Each structure stands twice: as C-alpha cells, then as structure tokens.
C-alpha cells in the first residue's frame, strides 16, 4: 500500500506499488460520482436493515440507522 501526499495536500493511496504520483490514481469525475452514488445506495440499504430487521435493531440504536440513511441520501443526490 502506498500513500502519497502531494503539494496540494491531496492524499492518494493504492495497493499498486508501481504508482509514483496521484496522477497514477486519477479517475474521471463521472467515475467518482458513480462510486459516490453507489456508496449512498449502500448506506441507505444498511440503514434500513438496521431499523427494520430484528437481528439488527435489537443491538443497534435506531439513530444509527437513521444517520446512515441521511448520509446515503445526501450521497445519492450526486449526479451520475
């Protein structure tokens, strides 16, 4: 794993040991937005599971599920 801090204080990390700069990790904005949207969908799903499934809601506070849902919804607003 490599972690690089470039001059603009941007942290880049990757398991590719051949990477030498943050440019080696560059992804397009549309790819980043897609990952953000998918992460949001995942958080919404987890939040709903935490609230509705007895196996989870007996051990995890409802506010945790609600927080995940709120964060997920904000991430899903990102244009893909």
C-alpha positions as a printed NumPy array, in Angstrom:
array([[  0.   ,   0.   ,   0.   ],
       [  1.316,   3.402,  -0.991],
       [  0.102,   6.688,   0.447],
       [  1.204,   9.853,  -1.284],
       [  0.709,  13.412,  -0.029],
       [  1.246,  15.763,  -2.943],
       [  1.953,  19.51 ,  -2.877],
       [ -1.747,  20.408,  -2.812],
       [ -2.153,  18.276,   0.347],
       [ -4.172,  15.661,  -1.511],
       [ -3.761,  12.168,  -0.124],
       [ -3.693,   9.326,  -2.603],
       [ -3.291,   5.684,  -1.738],
       [ -3.316,   2.469,  -3.659],
       [ -2.074,  -1.069,  -3.352],
       [ -0.272,  -0.705,  -6.687],
       [  3.4  ,  -0.461,  -5.726],
       [  4.29 ,   0.983,  -9.149],
       [  2.361,   4.203,  -8.544],
       [  4.589,   7.237,  -8.164],
       [  2.132,  10.144,  -8.031],
       [ -1.514,  10.995,  -7.507],
       [ -1.863,  11.166, -11.289],
       [ -1.479,   7.38 , -11.271],
       [ -4.723,   7.214,  -9.271],
       [ -6.691,   9.684, -11.38 ],
       [-10.309,   8.803, -12.087],
       [-12.82 ,  10.767, -14.057],
       [-15.476,  12.837, -12.363],
       [-18.195,  10.566, -13.721],
       [-16.498,   7.503, -12.192],
       [-16.158,   9.277,  -8.852],
       [-19.814,  10.344,  -8.969],
       [-20.901,   6.8  ,  -9.786],
       [-18.97 ,   5.406,  -6.811],
       [-20.423,   8.136,  -4.582],
       [-23.957,   7.314,  -5.746],
       [-23.433,   3.574,  -5.218],
       [-21.993,   4.199,  -1.754],
       [-25.063,   6.275,  -0.934],
       [-27.339,   3.451,  -2.055],
       [-25.421,   1.009,   0.106],
       [-25.672,   3.253,   3.178],
       [-29.425,   3.706,   2.686],
       [-29.864,  -0.053,   2.429],
       [-27.774,  -0.72 ,   5.541],
       [-29.648,   1.955,   7.463],
       [-33.   ,   0.425,   6.532],
       [-31.741,  -3.014,   7.546],
       [-30.577,  -1.684,  10.91 ],
       [-34.007,  -0.168,  11.554],
       [-36.292,  -2.951,  10.315],
       [-34.583,  -6.301,  10.895],
       [-34.886,  -7.625,  14.463],
       [-31.416,  -9.15 ,  14.342],
       [-30.01 ,  -5.632,  13.946],
       [-32.491,  -3.324,  15.67 ],
       [-32.194,  -5.211,  18.955],
       [-28.476,  -4.371,  19.098],
       [-28.08 ,  -1.179,  17.096],
       [-29.718,   2.114,  18.052],
       [-32.34 ,   3.43 ,  15.606],
       [-30.472,   6.723,  15.358],
       [-27.556,   4.853,  13.766],
       [-29.804,   3.535,  11.016],
       [-31.375,   6.956,  10.507],
       [-27.941,   8.565,  10.299],
       [-26.809,   6.078,   7.653],
       [-29.98 ,   6.717,   5.654],
       [-29.486,  10.504,   5.812],
       [-25.841,  10.281,   4.745],
       [-26.738,   7.845,   1.985],
       [-29.481,  10.105,   0.642],
       [-27.08 ,  13.053,   0.513],
       [-24.534,  10.965,  -1.371],
       [-27.181,   9.708,  -3.793],
       [-28.024,  13.31 ,  -4.748],
       [-24.692,  13.416,  -6.561],
       [-25.273,  13.498, -10.317],
       [-24.064,  10.359, -12.049]])
